[in-house]
Amino acid sequence: MSAQGVAVLLSWLSCCGSALWRYTSNSPSYHIFSTRSTIKLEYEGPSFSEWSVPGTCSVKNKSSPQTELRCSSPGIHTIKPLVVGPDSEEERSLSVESSHICFLWYYRVITLFHSYTQIIVTWIHDPENVDPDELLQIAQEPSPNSRILTKELATLGQQPIIFTPLKKNIYYPDSKMKNGTWHISLPMSIDDVIKQIKGNQVAFQDCFISDIIFLLTFPLLTMPEIPGLLPITSPRGSQLITFQSSCILSSVVVVAEMETFQTNDSFRTWTRIRVPPHILTDDERHNVSRVSLSWDGIFFLINGILYIRTFTAFTRLGTNYNLPSRGITGITARKWCWVKYTTKNNQTSVVTVWTENELYLGYLSLKFVKLIATEKLKSFLNISPTDTLTIHNVAYLSHPLELALLLSYCTTCTINKKIYMVIYNEDTQQWTKQDFALDVTSDTFLSAQFLYSAFPDVLLWDKHRIYYCYQNFTEIGIIETPTEFGNLSRLSQNSTIHEIFIDYYGNVVVKMENNIMFYFKANIRNALKLHVWINSTLKSSTSMTTSGLMYFIYVFENGTVRPQEYPLRLEAESVTFNIKEKCPYVAFLNNIFSVFYFLDKGQNVSIWTQIVYPENVGLYIVVESYGPNILQQKDQVHYEIALGHCTKTMAITFFQTINYEAVDDYFKLQQENTGLLLIHIRPSASARMCPIAQKVFQIAAGCDPSKRIAVKGFNKECLQHDFYYNIEKSYLRNKPSKNLRVKYNWKEYGCPLRLDFGAKFHPEIQLYDENGYVEDVEVNFIVWEIHGRNDYSFNNTMKKSGCLNEAQTWKSMIELNKHLPLEEVWGPELLY
């Protein structure tokens, strides 16, 4: 952020409240925080005296509340502002690295809708020597310093590529450099959304360039601000209500007490979402309780009624959309993104809507289907019909096909109630009761978020405490704190929990309404209080950058919105350093480079993972799988010890041994042994100080829907035109009265093969997937003529082919299956 931008943001952040201090860096997302970095210190409060820093660091102006810090040696440096009076400010232990990573890739996107192409314009910049526009990430061209640096590194052999981890595509620059920039053309995509700019290992003055990962989707449009429309808001005095798209992290909606805001670029730019007059009363417009986002639009829940705001309208969703006209208590959408997964059904839900007694699944194009009512759930749970059972809350799991219901159960319902949990699988359409029951007071409301894991690990919270369910509900308890027995309100000046931020790396940040925060990680059972970062009176919310990192959204009283990156890693390292917490292992490695693997018949999926830890600690590697029991697993563990450290390497192979030959029902057996599993690889023990360790991925057992077969030689690179041919009526099986005129289907069959009339034709079948040619298909196959010709002949007989008995023939199969069309009379389901 530029100096002017920092000053403006500070003036907003420090408008009121108690004293605090923070720091910023020129590097986006604090990616580079080293001895080469300029660290900007910012103090808010009236009693500042001077900065206290160690001798290895220097301050530009020790007596200024806003100054710059540089540390010449790596390590943990204790920084603290000194103040006038008896009070003291908290100190931070900043971890400054010694790194040869000095430069970053800068990029901007040019969208060409006419060719469905996006052009990435990229260059190299030094965060310590850039223009303000580059710091704010709004630059259209390189600054003079960046242009010189880029050309210098290009002379040394530097050239970027863009790699897509999901589909493993590589894109190269279109041509030579243009004015100190490279241009790389990409096709627009909605499923290959993760991009990585990678360069060669080229150094300049002992400095290298860091690769960057970012999200690039099909371009999205923000809803226009139309004159005459009215604000739609949350109730006066309420906290921000935020919803972030699971697969397009830059798309966020925030409902505040004065406006609703939408962004498609993580609030670098944003628009106000307003509604037409005369649809809602003033009280209704200022009473939004929940918000959600889908491709269809923005959903608002107001007084038990669901509305949707699209580009063209603001519509009430009721009985005409197969939803209740009133009494809706909640709506939610998916938290975790799986760009690719398989399902036996045609589609999965994108939102879930519920009342106290009914659950509805919502699909694209505003299609809603009632799934179940609590009367049926009572029967499923063996609950008396006279007892009270209501839907308390709903949340999607990390599994792409499952969702969970929190159910409230009571008999008299005056003092206490029980919370049960059931999980629904949209693929198998089966309900599963979990081994979970929580006693709470009758007025308690629990929110829920599932962690990014294979098992359905979940965090539940009320206003004061957080409950955890780990290891498939075998470990259940309350997140503890050093004092107050896990009551976070008592540790935050009697504030209550506003929201919980969870990322793909297992980090968990609990934000209270007064902006005090607590931190822990997945599978950790106690939380630490983080340093104060935000003024207690500022309206704020958390969100996730396109790189998967945390940032804050601030909404100010003047109706403006500002994002601010948050250095979660540095802040967590600071608080854990003070309690001397250490990670039990040194390294945790693996070769899992994809989040999705197909396992087809006769194939296997093999991976390896390795853990390095100090001698006598006794760690091991945990492999967890969640889903149908359709895969076998074989493990091989190799153990080494040297120089006081142990190394365990595990090779894991997933496979099937199903024999499909000569079975009574081929397709039934295939259906029973296909499905989706989540696999989670992790160390047996971890800590808040540990680097990224967990690895979650899918294995889909079954046929890859992107695979297809084609006859060799039938390509589509030829001049296509209307092509008709006639089949002589005497050559047709049904003996019609006139010849058959056929139009050749270029799109389906490709270019016709030109063959010699007397040559024998033996088709060669090839297998393709989304990336192109895979292999030749070396199996038997059936060929039939689709128009009813019978003038072809065969070049061999059953006897010459070695058949002991008469095999199936077209004539016999047609006689046996007269009720079926020609293309279905002979197939694998009819073989004997």
C-alpha positions in Angstrom: 0.0 0.0 0.0 1.3 3.5 -0.8 2.2 6.0 1.9 -0.9 8.0 1.0 -3.1 4.9 1.1 -1.7 3.9 4.5 -2.3 7.4 5.8 -5.9 7.4 4.6 -6.6 3.9 6.0 -5.0 4.8 9.3 -7.2 7.9 9.7 -10.2 5.7 9.4 -8.9 2.9 11.6 -7.9 5.2 14.4 -11.1 7.3 14.5 -11.8 6.2 18.1 -11.2 3.6 20.7 -8.2 2.4 22.7 -4.5 2.4 21.7 -3.0 -0.3 19.5 -0.2 -0.7 16.9 0.4 -2.7 13.8 2.8 -3.0 10.9 2.7 -3.3 7.1 5.0 -4.3 4.3 5.3 -3.3 0.6 5.2 -7.0 -0.4 1.7 -8.2 -1.2 0.3 -10.6 1.5 3.6 -10.0 3.4 5.1 -12.6 1.0 8.6 -11.1 1.4 9.4 -10.2 5.1 13.1 -10.3 5.2 16.2 -8.3 6.1 15.7 -6.5 2.8 12.1 -5.4 3.7 11.0 -2.0 4.8 8.5 -2.5 7.7 6.1 0.3 8.3 5.2 0.8 12.0 1.8 2.4 12.8 0.7 3.4 16.3 -2.8 4.5 17.2 -3.3 6.4 20.5 -2.6 9.6 22.3 0.2 8.6 24.7 3.0 7.5 22.3 6.6 8.3 23.3 9.0 6.3 21.1 9.7 2.9 19.6 11.7 0.3 21.4 13.6 -1.9 19.0 16.6 -4.2 19.3 20.1 -3.1 18.4 20.0 -5.2 15.1 17.1 -3.0 13.8 17.0 0.6 13.0 14.1 3.1 13.0 13.8 6.0 10.6 12.2 8.3 13.2 12.1 6.8 16.7 9.7 9.4 18.0 7.1 9.3 15.2 4.0 7.1 15.6 4.3 6.3 12.0 7.8 5.3 10.9 9.9 2.7 9.0 11.8 -0.2 10.5 14.6 -2.3 9.0 16.4 -5.2 10.6 19.8 -6.1 9.3 20.0 -9.6 10.8 17.5 -12.4 10.6 15.7 -13.8 13.6 13.0 -13.0 16.1 13.0 -9.3 16.9 11.0 -7.8 19.8 9.3 -4.5 18.9 7.3 -2.4 21.3 6.0 1.2 21.5 6.7 3.0 24.7 4.0 5.3 26.0 3.6 8.0 28.5 1.9 7.0 31.8 1.6 3.8 33.8 0.1 1.7 31.1 2.2 -0.3 28.6 1.6 -1.5 25.1 1.9 -5.2 24.0 5.1 -6.2 22.3 5.4 -8.3 19.2 8.1 -10.9 18.3 8.5 -10.3 14.6 10.1 -13.1 12.6 12.5 -11.6 10.0 14.0 -14.0 7.4 17.2 -14.0 5.5 16.0 -14.8 2.0 17.3 -14.5 -1.6 13.8 -14.0 -2.7 13.7 -10.3 -3.5 11.5 -9.8 -6.5 7.9 -10.6 -7.4 5.8 -11.1 -10.6 3.3 -8.3 -11.2 0.4 -9.1 -13.6 -2.7 -7.5 -15.0 -5.5 -9.1 -17.1 -6.9 -8.0 -20.4 -10.2 -9.7 -21.3 -11.1 -10.3 -25.0 -14.7 -11.4 -25.0 -14.9 -11.8 -28.8 -12.3 -14.6 -28.7 -12.9 -15.9 -25.1 -9.3 -15.1 -24.3 -7.6 -13.5 -21.4 -4.2 -11.9 -21.8 -1.9 -11.8 -18.8 0.5 -8.9 -19.0 3.3 -9.5 -16.6 6.6 -8.0 -15.5 9.0 -8.2 -12.6 9.0 -5.7 -9.7 11.0 -5.1 -6.6 8.5 -4.2 -3.7 11.1 -1.9 -2.2 11.5 0.1 -5.4 8.1 0.5 -7.0 5.6 3.2 -7.9 2.4 3.6 -5.7 0.2 2.2 -8.5 2.2 -1.1 -8.4 1.8 -1.3 -4.6 -1.9 -0.8 -4.9 -2.0 -3.3 -7.8 -3.7 -1.0 -10.2 -0.7 -0.3 -12.5 -1.3 -0.6 -16.2 2.4 -0.6 -17.2 5.7 -1.1 -15.4 7.3 1.8 -13.5 10.7 2.9 -14.8 12.5 0.8 -12.1 10.4 -2.3 -12.9 11.0 -1.9 -16.6 14.7 -1.7 -16.2 14.7 -4.7 -13.8 12.6 -6.8 -16.1 14.8 -6.1 -19.1 17.9 -6.9 -17.1 16.6 -10.2 -15.9 15.3 -11.0 -19.4 18.8 -10.5 -20.7 20.0 -13.0 -18.2 17.5 -15.6 -19.5 14.4 -14.9 -17.5 11.1 -15.7 -19.2 7.8 -16.5 -17.4 5.3 -19.3 -18.1 1.8 -19.8 -16.6 1.2 -23.2 -15.2 -2.3 -24.5 -14.2 -2.0 -27.1 -11.3 -5.5 -28.4 -11.9 -5.2 -29.4 -15.5 -1.4 -29.1 -15.7 -1.5 -26.9 -18.8 1.5 -24.6 -19.6 1.2 -21.3 -21.5 4.1 -19.4 -22.9 4.6 -15.8 -23.8 3.1 -14.9 -27.2 6.2 -13.1 -28.6 9.1 -11.1 -27.5 8.9 -8.5 -24.7 6.8 -5.4 -25.4 7.9 -2.3 -23.5 9.3 -4.4 -20.6 6.4 -6.8 -20.4 5.5 -10.3 -21.5 2.0 -11.1 -22.9 0.6 -14.6 -22.3 -2.7 -15.6 -23.8 -5.1 -18.0 -21.9 -8.5 -19.4 -22.9 -11.3 -18.3 -20.5 -12.1 -21.1 -18.1 -14.5 -21.9 -15.3 -12.8 -25.1 -14.1 -9.0 -24.5 -14.7 -9.0 -21.5 -12.4 -5.8 -21.7 -10.4 -2.9 -20.1 -12.2 0.8 -20.0 -11.3 3.4 -17.6 -12.8 6.7 -19.4 -12.8 10.1 -18.2 -14.1 13.5 -19.6 -14.7 16.1 -19.9 -11.9 17.8 -16.6 -12.8 19.5 -14.4 -10.2 20.3 -10.7 -10.3 22.6 -9.4 -7.6 21.9 -12.7 -5.7 18.2 -12.1 -5.8 15.6 -14.4 -7.2 11.9 -14.0 -8.2 9.2 -15.7 -6.3 6.6 -17.7 -8.1 3.0 -16.6 -7.5 -0.3 -18.4 -7.4 -3.6 -16.6 -8.2 -7.1 -17.3 -9.2 -8.4 -16.4 -12.7 -11.9 -17.3 -13.6 -14.3 -16.6 -16.4 -14.8 -12.8 -16.1 -17.6 -11.8 -13.8 -19.7 -8.7 -13.9 -20.8 -6.7 -10.9 -24.4 -5.5 -10.7 -24.7 -1.9 -11.8 -25.8 0.9 -9.5 -29.1 2.2 -10.9 -30.4 5.6 -9.9 -33.6 5.5 -7.9 -32.9 2.2 -6.1 -32.9 2.0 -2.3 -30.4 0.5 0.1 -30.9 -3.0 1.6 -29.2 -3.4 5.0 -28.9 -5.3 8.2 -30.6 -4.0 11.4 -29.1 -0.9 13.0 -26.2 -1.8 15.4 -25.7 -5.3 13.9 -22.4 -6.8 12.8 -21.3 -7.2 9.2 -22.9 -10.2 7.4 -20.4 -11.6 4.8 -20.6 -14.3 2.2 -17.7 -15.4 -0.1 -18.1 -17.5 -3.2 -16.4 -20.9 -2.5 -14.8 -21.2 -6.0 -14.4 -17.5 -6.9 -12.7 -16.2 -3.7 -12.6 -12.7 -5.1 -16.4 -12.5 -5.3 -17.8 -11.3 -1.9 -21.0 -9.8 -0.6 -21.1 -7.7 2.6 -24.3 -6.5 4.2 -23.8 -3.6 6.6 -26.2 -1.4 8.5 -26.1 1.3 5.8 -25.6 -0.6 2.5 -24.9 -3.9 0.9 -21.6 -4.1 -1.1 -20.5 -6.5 -3.8 -17.1 -7.1 -5.3 -15.5 -9.4 -7.8 -11.9 -8.4 -7.1 -11.6 -8.7 -3.3 -12.8 -5.1 -2.8 -10.2 -3.3 -4.9 -13.4 -2.1 -6.5 -17.0 -2.6 -5.4 -20.6 -1.6 -6.1 -23.6 -1.0 -3.9 -26.4 -3.5 -4.2 -29.8 -1.8 -4.0 -33.4 -2.8 -4.6 -36.3 -1.1 -6.4 -38.8 0.9 -4.3 -42.3 -0.4 -3.4 -41.3 -4.0 -3.1 -40.1 -3.9 0.5 -41.2 -1.7 3.3 -38.6 0.4 5.0 -38.5 -2.0 8.0 -38.0 -5.0 5.7 -35.2 -3.3 3.7 -33.3 -2.8 6.9 -33.7 -6.3 8.3 -31.5 -8.7 6.3 -30.6 -11.6 8.5 -28.7 -13.8 6.0 -27.1 -13.5 2.6 -25.8 -16.0 0.1 -24.3 -15.9 -3.4 -24.7 -18.2 -6.5 -24.4 -17.9 -10.3 -28.1 -17.0 -10.2 -27.7 -13.9 -8.1 -27.6 -12.7 -4.5 -30.0 -14.3 -2.0 -31.4 -12.2 0.9 -33.3 -13.6 3.9 -35.7 -11.0 5.3 -38.3 -11.7 8.0 -38.5 -15.4 7.0 -38.9 -14.6 3.3 -36.2 -15.4 0.7 -35.5 -12.9 -2.1 -33.0 -12.9 -4.9 -31.3 -9.9 -6.6 -30.2 -10.5 -10.2 -28.9 -8.1 -12.8 -32.4 -7.3 -14.0 -34.8 -7.8 -11.0 -35.4 -8.2 -7.3 -37.7 -11.2 -6.9 -39.5 -12.8 -4.0 -39.0 -16.6 -4.0 -42.1 -18.4 -2.7 -44.5 -21.2 -3.7 -43.9 -20.4 -7.4 -40.3 -21.6 -6.9 -41.4 -24.5 -4.7 -40.3 -22.7 -1.5 -42.4 -21.7 1.5 -43.8 -18.2 1.2 -42.9 -17.5 4.9 -41.1 -19.1 7.8 -37.7 -19.6 6.3 -35.1 -19.6 9.0 -31.9 -20.1 7.0 -30.0 -20.4 3.8 -26.4 -21.5 3.2 -24.0 -22.5 0.4 -20.8 -24.4 0.1 -17.7 -23.3 2.0 -15.1 -25.4 0.2 -14.4 -25.5 -3.5 -13.9 -28.7 -5.5 -13.6 -27.6 -9.1 -13.8 -31.3 -10.2 -15.6 -34.2 -8.7 -17.8 -37.1 -9.8 -21.4 -37.9 -9.0 -23.8 -40.7 -10.1 -26.6 -38.1 -10.2 -26.8 -35.4 -12.8 -26.3 -32.4 -10.4 -25.6 -31.4 -6.8 -27.2 -28.5 -4.9 -25.6 -25.1 -4.8 -27.6 -23.7 -1.8 -29.7 -25.2 1.0 -32.8 -23.5 2.4 -34.8 -24.5 5.5 -37.6 -23.8 7.9 -37.9 -25.2 11.3 -39.5 -28.4 9.9 -38.5 -28.7 6.2 -35.3 -28.8 4.2 -35.0 -27.7 0.6 -32.1 -28.1 -1.9 -31.5 -25.4 -4.4 -29.9 -26.0 -7.8 -28.9 -23.7 -10.7 -31.6 -21.8 -12.5 -33.5 -21.3 -9.3 -34.7 -24.9 -9.1 -35.7 -25.9 -5.5 -36.7 -29.4 -4.3 -38.1 -30.3 -0.9 -35.7 -33.0 0.5 -37.2 -34.0 3.9 -39.4 -32.9 6.8 -38.7 -33.4 10.5 -41.6 -35.9 10.7 -39.5 -38.3 8.6 -36.4 -37.5 10.6 -38.2 -38.4 13.8 -38.8 -41.8 12.4 -35.2 -42.1 11.2 -33.9 -41.1 14.7 -36.5 -43.2 16.6 -37.9 -40.1 18.3 -41.5 -40.1 19.6 -43.9 -38.2 17.3 -45.1 -36.1 20.3 -41.6 -34.8 21.0 -40.2 -31.6 19.4 -37.6 -31.9 16.7 -36.7 -28.9 14.6 -33.9 -28.0 12.1 -31.5 -25.9 14.1 -28.8 -25.2 11.4 -27.4 -26.6 8.2 -23.8 -26.7 6.8 -22.1 -28.2 3.9 -19.2 -30.6 4.5 -15.8 -30.4 2.8 -17.0 -33.5 1.0 -18.5 -32.2 -2.3 -21.6 -34.4 -2.1 -22.6 -34.1 1.5 -24.4 -31.7 3.9 -25.1 -31.8 7.6 -28.2 -30.9 9.6 -28.0 -29.8 13.2 -31.3 -30.9 14.8 -32.8 -29.5 18.0 -34.6 -32.0 20.2 -36.5 -31.5 23.4 -39.6 -32.7 25.2 -40.7 -29.8 27.4 -38.4 -27.3 25.7 -38.3 -24.8 28.6 -34.7 -25.2 30.0 -32.5 -27.4 27.9 -32.4 -29.1 24.5 -30.2 -31.6 22.7 -28.4 -31.0 19.5 -28.1 -34.0 17.2 -26.4 -34.2 13.8 -27.3 -36.1 10.6 -25.4 -36.1 7.3 -27.0 -36.5 3.9 -25.2 -37.7 0.8 -26.6 -36.3 -2.4 -25.0 -39.1 -4.5 -26.4 -42.1 -2.6 -29.4 -40.2 -1.2 -28.7 -41.7 2.2 -28.9 -40.2 5.7 -26.4 -41.1 8.4 -26.8 -40.3 12.1 -23.5 -39.2 13.8 -22.4 -40.2 17.2 -22.9 -36.7 18.5 -25.3 -35.2 21.1 -24.7 -31.8 22.8 -26.8 -30.5 25.7 -27.4 -26.7 25.6 -29.8 -24.3 27.0 -33.1 -23.8 25.2 -32.2 -20.3 24.0 -28.7 -21.3 22.6 -28.0 -21.0 18.9 -25.1 -22.9 17.4 -23.3 -21.9 14.2 -21.2 -24.5 12.4 -18.3 -24.8 9.9 -16.7 -28.0 8.7 -12.9 -28.1 8.4 -11.1 -28.8 5.1 -10.5 -32.5 5.9 -11.5 -35.9 4.7 -13.5 -36.8 7.8 -16.5 -34.6 8.7 -14.5 -32.6 11.3 -16.6 -29.6 12.5 -16.4 -26.5 14.7 -19.6 -25.4 16.5 -20.0 -22.2 18.5 -22.4 -20.2 20.4 -21.8 -16.6 21.7 -19.0 -17.6 24.1 -17.5 -21.0 23.4 -16.3 -23.2 20.5 -17.0 -26.9 20.4 -14.8 -29.2 18.3 -15.5 -32.6 16.7 -12.4 -34.2 15.4 -11.5 -37.6 13.9 -14.9 -38.5 12.6 -16.6 -37.6 15.9 -14.3 -39.7 18.1 -12.8 -36.6 19.7 -15.3 -34.1 21.0 -14.8 -31.2 23.4 -14.5 -27.4 24.0 -11.6 -25.4 22.6 -9.7 -24.5 25.8 -7.9 -21.3 26.7 -5.1 -20.7 29.3 -7.7 -19.2 31.6 -11.5 -19.0 31.9 -12.1 -22.6 30.7 -12.6 -21.8 27.1 -15.0 -18.8 27.7 -13.8 -16.4 25.0 -16.1 -13.6 26.2 -14.3 -13.4 29.5 -11.0 -13.0 27.7 -12.4 -10.3 25.4 -14.0 -7.7 27.6 -17.3 -9.6 27.6 -17.7 -9.4 23.8 -19.3 -12.3 21.9 -18.2 -14.3 18.9 -18.9 -12.6 15.6 -17.4 -15.1 13.1 -14.8 -17.8 12.6 -12.3 -17.7 9.7 -11.0 -21.1 8.5 -8.6 -21.6 5.6 -7.4 -24.5 3.4 -4.2 -24.7 5.6 -6.0 -25.6 8.8 -5.7 -22.1 10.4 -8.6 -21.0 12.5 -9.2 -17.4 13.6 -12.0 -16.5 16.0 -13.1 -12.8 15.6 -15.1 -11.3 18.4 -17.6 -8.4 17.9 -15.1 -6.0 19.4 -12.4 -7.3 17.0 -10.3 -9.2 19.6 -9.1 -12.4 18.0 -8.1 -15.9 19.0 -6.1 -18.5 17.0 -5.7 -22.2 16.8 -5.3 -24.9 14.1 -7.3 -27.9 12.9 -6.9 -30.9 15.3 -5.6 -28.5 18.0 -7.7 -28.3 21.2 -6.7 -24.9 22.7 -6.6 -21.3 21.4 -4.3 -18.4 22.0 -5.3 -14.7 22.0 -3.8 -12.8 19.1 -2.3 -9.3 19.3 -4.9 -6.5 18.8 -5.0 -5.4 15.2 -8.2 -3.5 14.8 -9.9 -0.8 16.8 -12.8 -2.2 18.9 -15.5 0.1 17.4 -14.7 -0.5 13.8 -17.1 -2.7 11.7 -15.0 -5.5 10.2 -15.2 -8.9 8.7 -12.8 -11.6 7.6 -12.4 -13.0 4.1 -9.9 -15.0 2.0 -7.7 -13.7 -0.8 -7.4 -15.5 -4.1 -4.1 -17.0 -2.7 -6.0 -18.5 0.2 -4.8 -16.0 2.8 -6.8 -14.0 5.3 -7.7 -10.3 4.9 -10.0 -7.9 6.6 -13.0 -6.0 5.2 -13.7 -2.6 6.9 -17.0 -0.8 6.4 -16.9 2.9 7.6 -19.7 5.1 8.6 -19.4 7.2 5.5 -20.5 4.1 3.4 -17.1 3.1 2.0 -15.3 -0.2 2.1 -11.6 -0.9 2.4 -9.7 -4.3 2.4 -6.6 -4.8 4.4 -4.2 -7.8 4.3 -3.6 -9.5 7.6 -0.2 -11.2 8.4 -1.7 -14.3 10.1 1.5 -16.3 9.9 3.6 -13.5 11.4 1.1 -12.8 14.1 0.7 -16.5 15.0 4.4 -16.9 15.2 4.6 -13.9 17.6 2.1 -15.2 20.1 3.4 -18.8 20.0 7.0 -17.6 20.3 6.2 -16.1 23.7 4.9 -19.4 25.1 7.9 -21.3 23.6 5.7 -23.6 21.5 7.6 -25.7 18.9 6.5 -27.9 16.1 7.1 -31.6 16.8 8.5 -32.3 13.3 11.0 -30.7 11.0 9.5 -31.4 7.6 6.4 -33.1 6.1 6.7 -33.8 2.4 4.7 -35.6 -0.3 4.3 -35.9 -4.1 0.6 -35.1 -4.1 0.4 -32.5 -6.8 -3.4 -32.7 -7.6 -6.6 -32.6 -5.6 -8.3 -35.0 -7.9 -7.4 -38.5 -9.2 -9.3 -40.9 -11.3 -9.0 -44.6 -10.7 -10.3 -46.5 -13.7 -10.6 -50.3 -14.0 -7.2 -52.0 -13.9 -5.4 -48.8 -12.7 -4.0 -47.7 -9.4 -3.1 -44.4 -7.7 0.3 -44.3 -6.0 1.7 -41.5 -3.8 4.4 -41.1 -1.2 4.8 -39.0 1.9 7.6 -38.4 4.3 8.0 -37.0 7.8 11.3 -35.9 9.4 11.4 -35.4 13.2 13.8 -35.3 16.1 14.9 -38.6 17.5 12.7 -40.1 20.3 9.6 -38.0 19.4 7.8 -41.0 17.9 5.7 -39.6 15.1 4.1 -41.4 12.3 2.0 -40.7 9.2 -1.8 -40.9 9.3 -3.8 -41.8 6.2 -7.6 -41.2 6.6 -10.2 -42.0 4.0 -13.9 -41.1 4.0 -16.4 -42.5 1.6 -17.7 -45.8 0.3 -15.6 -48.9 1.0 -14.6 -49.6 -2.6 -10.8 -49.3 -2.6 -8.0 -51.4 -1.2 -4.8 -49.8 0.2 -1.3 -51.1 0.4 1.4 -49.3 2.4 5.1 -49.6 2.5 7.1 -47.7 5.2 10.8 -47.0 5.1 12.6 -45.8 8.2 16.0 -44.1 8.6 17.8 -42.4 11.5 20.8 -40.1 11.2 22.3 -37.2 13.0 19.6 -37.2 15.7 16.7 -37.1 13.3 14.3 -39.8 12.1 12.9 -40.1 8.6 9.8 -42.1 7.8 8.7 -42.5 4.2 5.4 -44.1 3.3 4.5 -45.3 -0.2 0.7 -45.7 -0.5 -1.1 -47.5 -3.3 -4.9 -47.4 -3.8 -6.4 -50.0 -6.1 -9.3 -52.3 -6.9 -9.4 -56.1 -7.5 -13.0 -56.4 -8.9 -13.3 -59.1 -11.6 -15.9 -58.0 -14.1 -15.7 -61.0 -16.3 -18.6 -63.4 -16.6 -20.8 -61.7 -14.0 -24.5 -61.8 -14.0 -25.1 -58.1 -13.9 -22.1 -56.1 -15.2 -23.6 -52.6 -14.7 -24.9 -53.4 -11.2 -21.4 -54.5 -10.1 -19.9 -51.5 -11.7 -22.4 -49.2 -9.9 -21.6 -50.8 -6.6 -17.8 -50.2 -7.0 -17.7 -46.6 -8.2 -17.8 -43.6 -6.0 -15.9 -40.7 -4.5 -13.5 -40.9 -1.6 -11.7 -38.1 0.3 -8.1 -39.0 1.4 -6.3 -37.0 4.1 -2.6 -37.3 4.8 -1.2 -35.7 7.9 1.3 -36.2 10.7 0.2 -37.9 13.9 0.9 -34.8 15.9 1.1 -31.1 15.1 1.2 -27.7 16.7 0.2 -24.1 15.9 3.8 -23.4 14.9 3.9 -26.1 12.3 4.1 -25.2 8.6 1.4 -26.4 6.2 1.1 -30.1 6.8 -2.3 -31.5 5.9 -3.0 -32.7 2.3 -6.6 -33.5 1.3 -7.5 -34.9 -2.1 -10.1 -37.0 -3.9 -10.0 -40.4 -5.6 -12.9 -41.1 -7.9 -13.2 -44.8 -8.7 -15.0 -45.2 -12.0 -14.8 -44.0 -15.6 -13.5 -40.5 -16.3 -16.4 -38.7 -18.0 -13.9 -36.7 -20.0 -12.6 -39.8 -21.7 -13.8 -40.7 -25.2 -13.0 -43.1 -28.0 -12.5 -42.3 -31.6 -11.6 -44.2 -34.7 -8.1 -43.5 -35.9 -7.9 -41.2 -38.9 -11.3 -39.5 -38.4 -10.0 -36.0 -37.6 -12.0 -32.7 -37.9 -9.4 -30.6 -39.7 -11.1 -30.5 -43.2 -13.5 -28.4 -45.1 -17.0 -29.2 -43.9 -20.0 -28.8 -46.2 -23.5 -30.2 -46.6 -22.8 -33.8 -47.8 -25.6 -36.3 -48.6 -25.4 -39.8 -49.9 -28.0 -42.4 -51.0 -28.3 -46.0 -49.9 -29.8 -48.3 -52.5 -33.1 -49.6 -51.1 -32.2 -53.2 -52.0 -29.3 -53.0 -49.6 -31.5 -52.1 -46.6 -32.6 -54.6 -44.1 -36.3 -53.6 -44.0 -36.7 -53.5 -47.8 -38.3 -50.0 -48.1 -40.0 -48.8 -51.3 -37.4 -46.1 -52.0 -33.7 -45.3 -51.5 -32.6 -43.8 -48.2 -31.0 -40.3 -48.4 -28.6 -39.7 -45.5 -26.9 -36.4 -44.4 -23.4 -37.0 -43.1 -22.8 -35.7 -39.5 -19.5 -33.9 -39.6 -19.7 -32.8 -36.0 -20.1 -36.3 -34.6 -18.0 -38.4 -37.0 -15.3 -35.9 -38.3 -13.8 -36.0 -41.7 -14.6 -39.1 -43.8 -11.7 -41.5 -44.5 -10.7 -42.0 -48.1 -10.1 -45.7 -48.7 -9.6 -48.0 -51.7 -12.9 -49.7 -52.7 -11.4 -53.2 -52.6 -9.3 -52.7 -49.4 -10.3 -54.4 -46.2 -11.2 -51.9 -43.4 -10.2 -52.6 -39.8 -11.0 -49.7 -37.5 -8.3 -48.9 -34.9 -9.9 -47.4 -31.7 -8.0 -44.7 -29.7 -8.7 -43.3 -26.3 -8.7 -39.6 -25.6 -9.3 -37.4 -22.5 -9.5 -33.7 -21.9 -5.7 -33.4 -22.5 -5.7 -35.3 -25.8 -4.5 -38.8 -27.0 -4.0 -41.3 -24.2 -3.5 -44.8 -25.8 -4.7 -47.3 -28.4 -7.6 -49.4 -27.2 -6.5 -53.1 -27.2 -9.9 -54.8 -26.5 -12.6 -56.4 -28.5 -15.4 -54.2 -29.7 -18.6 -54.3 -31.7 -19.3 -52.4 -34.9 -22.7 -51.9 -36.4 -24.3 -50.0 -39.3 -26.8 -47.4 -38.0 -29.0 -47.1 -41.1 -29.9 -50.7 -41.6 -27.6 -51.8 -44.4 -27.1 -55.5 -44.8 -24.7 -55.6 -47.9 -21.5 -55.8 -45.9 -19.6 -59.0 -45.3 -17.0 -60.4 -42.9 -13.5 -61.8 -43.7 -13.6 -64.6 -41.2 -16.0 -67.2 -39.8 -16.6 -68.3 -36.2 -15.0 -71.7 -36.9 -11.9 -70.1 -38.4 -11.7 -67.8 -35.4 -11.6 -70.8 -33.0 -15.1 -70.6 -31.6 -16.2 -73.9 -30.0 -19.9 -72.8 -30.0 -21.9 -70.4 -32.1 -21.3 -66.9 -30.8 -23.8 -64.0 -30.7 -24.6 -62.5 -34.1 -26.5 -59.4 -35.2 -29.3 -61.6 -36.5 -29.7 -63.5 -33.3 -29.4 -60.4 -31.1 -32.0 -58.5 -33.1 -34.4 -61.5 -32.9 -33.9 -61.6 -29.1 -34.3 -57.9 -28.5 -37.0 -56.8 -31.1 -38.3 -54.2 -28.6 -34.9 -52.3 -28.5 -33.5 -49.9 -31.0 -30.7 -51.2 -33.2 -27.9 -49.4 -31.2 -29.0 -51.1 -28.0 -29.6 -54.7 -29.0 -26.0 -55.7 -28.5 -23.8 -54.4 -25.7 -21.9 -55.5 -22.6 -25.1 -55.8 -20.6 -26.4 -58.5 -23.1 -23.2 -60.5 -23.4 -23.3 -64.2 -22.3 
